[in-house]
Amino acid sequence: MGKLADWTQKSSKYLKLQDGEKVKAFFRGYKIVTSSFDTDNETVRYKLDTPFGEKSWDTSAKNVAMFFDEIEEGQQLLIERNGTGTDTKYKLSLVEADSE
């Protein structure tokens, strides 16, 4: 990540990943909020502790919701973004405690 991209990630309250980027984070909870892109719909806002600080991550992706429904607060996960725009897919997996 370049210096400006690193600065942007650190200064934003939201988690933003580029195509192919991965980040480890700890799950700290979630809430249902009004979508900032479509105020007629709701989305899920996940709270995460990342290497960049505490971040919010808004996504309405059903596979992401199903993943978080199966884990507990405090667990560490790996988030990987693949694709851009409406072709974006997220791959999520738990990080085992001894793999850090």
C-alpha positions as CSV (number, residue, x, y, z in Angstrom):
1,M,0.0,0.0,0.0
2,G,1.4,3.4,-0.9
3,K,1.8,6.3,1.6
4,L,-1.4,8.1,0.6
5,A,-3.5,4.9,0.5
6,D,-2.1,4.0,3.9
7,W,-3.0,7.5,5.2
8,T,-6.5,7.2,3.7
9,Q,-7.1,3.8,5.4
10,K,-5.9,5.1,8.8
11,S,-7.9,8.3,8.7
12,S,-11.2,6.9,7.5
13,K,-13.7,5.5,10.0
14,Y,-14.7,2.9,7.4
15,L,-12.9,-0.2,6.2
16,K,-12.0,0.2,2.5
17,L,-10.3,-2.6,0.7
18,Q,-8.9,-2.6,-2.9
19,D,-9.3,-5.5,-5.3
20,G,-7.1,-8.4,-4.1
21,E,-6.4,-6.7,-0.7
22,K,-6.7,-8.7,2.6
23,V,-6.9,-7.6,6.2
24,K,-7.1,-9.4,9.5
25,A,-9.6,-8.0,12.0
26,F,-11.4,-8.8,15.2
27,F,-15.2,-8.8,15.1
28,R,-16.6,-6.4,17.7
29,G,-20.4,-6.4,16.8
30,Y,-22.9,-5.2,14.2
31,K,-26.0,-3.2,13.8
32,I,-28.6,-2.7,11.1
33,V,-28.5,0.8,9.5
34,T,-30.1,2.7,6.7
35,S,-28.0,2.2,3.5
36,S,-26.0,5.4,2.6
37,F,-26.4,4.4,-1.1
38,D,-30.1,3.7,-1.1
39,T,-32.0,5.2,1.9
40,D,-35.0,3.0,1.1
41,N,-33.0,-0.1,2.1
42,E,-31.0,-1.4,5.1
43,T,-27.5,-2.7,5.4
44,V,-25.4,-4.2,8.1
45,R,-22.6,-2.2,9.7
46,Y,-20.0,-4.4,11.2
47,K,-17.6,-3.1,13.9
48,L,-14.0,-4.4,13.4
49,D,-10.6,-3.9,15.1
50,T,-8.1,-3.7,12.3
51,P,-4.4,-2.8,12.1
52,F,-5.6,0.6,11.1
53,G,-7.8,1.0,14.2
54,E,-11.5,0.5,14.9
55,K,-13.4,0.5,11.6
56,S,-17.0,0.2,10.4
57,W,-17.7,-2.0,7.4
58,D,-21.1,-1.5,5.7
59,T,-22.2,-4.3,3.4
60,S,-25.5,-5.9,2.5
61,A,-23.8,-9.0,1.0
62,K,-25.8,-12.1,2.2
63,N,-22.7,-14.4,2.4
64,V,-21.0,-11.9,4.7
65,A,-24.1,-11.7,7.0
66,M,-24.2,-15.5,7.1
67,F,-20.5,-15.7,8.0
68,F,-20.9,-13.2,10.9
69,D,-24.0,-15.0,12.1
70,E,-21.9,-18.1,12.8
71,I,-19.0,-16.5,14.7
72,E,-18.8,-14.7,18.1
73,E,-17.6,-11.2,19.0
74,G,-13.9,-11.2,19.7
75,Q,-13.0,-13.8,17.1
76,Q,-10.3,-12.9,14.5
77,L,-11.1,-13.2,10.8
78,L,-9.5,-12.6,7.5
79,I,-11.4,-10.5,4.9
80,E,-10.3,-10.6,1.3
81,R,-11.8,-8.5,-1.5
82,N,-11.9,-9.8,-5.1
83,G,-13.3,-7.6,-7.9
84,T,-14.5,-4.1,-8.2
85,G,-17.8,-2.3,-8.3
86,T,-20.9,-4.5,-8.5
87,D,-18.6,-7.5,-9.3
88,T,-17.0,-7.4,-5.8
89,K,-17.0,-10.6,-3.8
90,Y,-15.7,-11.0,-0.3
91,K,-14.0,-14.1,1.0
92,L,-14.1,-14.4,4.8
93,S,-12.4,-17.0,7.0
94,L,-11.6,-17.4,10.7
95,V,-8.0,-17.0,11.8
96,E,-6.8,-19.7,14.2
97,A,-5.2,-18.4,17.4
98,D,-1.9,-20.1,16.7
99,S,-1.5,-18.8,13.2
100,E,-0.7,-15.2,14.1
